[in-house]
Amino acid sequence: MVAIGERTEVAGLVLAGVTVFVAEQPHEAVATWDALPEGTTLVLLGRAAARALGPARLEATEPLTAVLP
């Protein structure tokens, strides 16, 4: 499980064992997505990261993605 987003959105997920990638800028979110570790099955996204990735990536069947509230 991986989380991508702004530090304030994803930092606490480390405590739950989630691999966290801080992406403060849209290009950082895209670069992180493109370099996801092999075998990643679930990606939790911050709102800005989700906007940066766009609907095509979010609607893909793998990896499963969810946008944090």
Secondary structure, 3 states (H helix, E strand, C coil): CEEEECHHHHHHHHHHCCEEEECCCHHHHHHHHHCCCCCCCEEEECHHHHHHHHHHHHCCCCCEEEECC
